[in-house]
């Protein structure tokens, strides 16, 4: 699924509680802050850059990096979100949760799109990882107050 398939302003509405601004770039314009290159989402400071053909999974992944990084890294964020293994797992888990809040996307589509993009997990698929092997990601997100005990996003940014 690509961003143009979402209802108008759905991504902006979803990400606003975290102070992240979605900047829609013209279809043929380069994407500022894109680590992977066009058409993948870009991230600079508190701006998420997308084009109509940007994959939703890419936009949510970069947004979740913003949410999951500490305040020091967020203050100097430009293109490379960085982060370690535990944070990356937390990012992947959170993007799956947030997909359920985007009309037309949902968890099943996100998991399939992650597999299509080439995410690799020990159990062979994003779904298997999410359902059977992601307890460490859930725990990391809870420790940083990013999800509650029922796996619902708290709408808070990681602070430390």
C-alpha positions as CSV (number, residue, x, y, z in Angstrom):
1,X,0.0,0.0,0.0
2,X,1.3,3.5,-0.9
3,X,0.4,6.8,0.7
4,X,-1.9,7.9,-2.1
5,X,-4.2,5.0,-1.1
6,X,-4.8,6.4,2.4
7,X,-7.7,8.7,3.1
8,X,-6.7,12.3,2.9
9,X,-4.8,13.5,6.0
10,X,-5.0,10.0,7.7
11,X,-1.3,9.8,8.2
12,X,-1.0,13.3,9.5
13,X,-3.9,12.7,11.9
14,X,-2.4,9.5,13.2
15,X,1.1,11.0,13.8
16,X,0.1,14.4,15.2
17,X,0.0,13.4,18.8
18,X,3.7,12.7,18.7
19,X,4.5,16.1,17.2
20,X,5.5,14.7,13.9
21,X,4.5,16.7,10.8
22,X,3.9,14.9,7.6
23,X,5.2,16.8,4.6
24,X,3.8,15.7,1.2
25,X,6.4,16.0,-1.5
26,X,5.5,16.3,-5.2
27,X,5.4,12.9,-7.1
28,X,8.7,13.5,-9.0
29,X,10.6,15.5,-6.4
30,X,13.4,13.9,-4.4
31,X,12.5,12.9,-0.8
32,X,14.5,14.9,1.7
33,X,15.9,12.8,4.5
34,X,15.3,9.4,2.8
35,X,17.9,6.9,4.1
36,X,16.9,4.3,1.6
37,X,16.3,6.6,-1.4
38,X,13.2,7.4,-3.3
39,X,10.3,6.5,-2.9
40,X,11.1,5.6,0.8
41,X,10.0,8.0,3.5
42,X,12.5,10.6,4.7
43,X,13.0,12.0,8.2
44,X,14.5,15.3,9.2
45,X,13.9,16.7,12.7
46,X,10.2,16.5,13.4
47,X,9.3,16.2,9.7
48,X,8.3,13.0,7.9
49,X,8.6,13.4,4.1
50,X,6.4,11.2,1.8
51,X,5.3,11.2,-1.8
52,X,2.1,9.7,-3.1
53,X,4.0,6.5,-4.1
54,X,5.9,6.2,-0.7
55,X,5.0,2.8,0.9
56,X,2.9,3.2,4.0
57,X,5.1,0.7,5.8
58,X,8.1,3.0,5.1
59,X,6.3,6.0,6.4
60,X,5.2,4.3,9.6
61,X,8.7,2.7,10.1
62,X,10.4,6.1,9.9
63,X,7.7,7.7,12.1
64,X,8.2,4.9,14.7
65,X,12.0,5.6,14.7
66,X,11.1,9.2,15.6
67,X,8.8,8.0,18.4
68,X,11.3,5.3,19.7
69,X,14.6,7.3,19.7
70,X,15.7,9.2,22.7
71,X,15.4,12.9,23.0
72,X,19.1,13.5,22.3
73,X,19.1,11.7,19.0
74,X,15.7,13.2,18.1
75,X,17.2,16.7,18.5
76,X,19.8,16.1,15.8
77,X,17.8,13.8,13.6
78,X,18.6,14.0,9.9
79,X,18.1,11.1,7.5
80,X,19.7,8.2,9.5
81,X,17.5,7.4,12.5
82,X,20.2,5.0,13.9
83,X,19.3,3.0,17.0
84,X,20.3,-0.5,18.2
85,X,18.8,-3.9,17.8
86,X,16.2,-3.6,20.6
87,X,15.0,-0.2,19.3
88,X,14.7,-1.5,15.8
89,X,12.5,-4.4,17.0
90,X,10.4,-1.9,19.0
91,X,10.1,0.2,15.8
92,X,8.9,-2.8,13.8
93,X,6.4,-3.8,16.5
94,X,5.0,-0.3,16.9
95,X,4.6,0.2,13.2
96,X,2.4,-2.9,13.1
97,X,0.3,-1.6,15.9
98,X,-0.1,1.8,14.2
99,X,-1.1,0.1,11.0
100,X,-4.4,-0.9,12.7
101,X,-5.2,2.7,13.2
102,X,-4.9,3.6,9.5
103,X,-8.1,3.1,7.5
104,X,-7.5,0.6,4.7
105,X,-4.1,-0.5,6.0
106,X,-4.5,-2.7,9.1
107,X,-2.1,-5.2,10.6
108,X,-2.5,-8.0,8.0
109,X,-1.6,-5.6,5.2
110,X,1.3,-4.2,7.1
111,X,2.8,-7.6,7.8
112,X,2.4,-8.7,4.1
113,X,4.0,-5.4,3.0
114,X,6.9,-5.8,5.4
115,X,7.6,-9.2,4.0
116,X,7.4,-7.9,0.4
117,X,9.8,-5.1,1.2
118,X,12.3,-7.6,2.6
119,X,12.3,-7.4,6.3
120,X,13.8,-10.6,7.7
121,X,12.9,-12.2,10.9
122,X,14.2,-15.5,12.5
123,X,10.9,-17.2,12.0
124,X,10.7,-16.4,8.3
125,X,7.9,-13.8,8.2
126,X,6.8,-10.6,9.9
127,X,3.6,-12.3,11.0
128,X,5.4,-15.2,12.7
129,X,7.8,-12.8,14.4
130,X,4.9,-10.6,15.6
131,X,2.8,-13.4,16.9
132,X,5.5,-15.8,18.3
133,X,8.8,-14.0,18.8
134,X,8.3,-10.4,19.7
135,X,8.1,-10.4,23.5
136,X,11.4,-8.6,23.7
137,X,10.0,-5.8,21.4
138,X,6.8,-5.5,23.5
139,X,8.9,-5.4,26.7
140,X,11.2,-2.7,25.3
141,X,8.2,-0.5,24.2
142,X,6.6,-0.9,27.7
143,X,9.8,-0.1,29.5
144,X,10.0,3.2,27.5
145,X,6.2,3.9,28.1
146,X,5.5,3.7,24.4
147,X,2.8,1.1,24.7
148,X,0.6,0.1,27.6
149,X,0.0,-3.3,29.1
150,X,-2.7,-4.0,26.5
151,X,-0.3,-3.2,23.6
152,X,-1.9,0.1,22.9
153,X,0.3,3.1,21.8
154,X,0.5,5.6,24.6
155,X,1.0,8.6,22.3
156,X,4.2,9.5,24.1
157,X,7.7,9.9,22.8
158,X,10.6,8.1,24.3
159,X,12.5,10.4,26.6
160,X,15.6,8.5,27.7
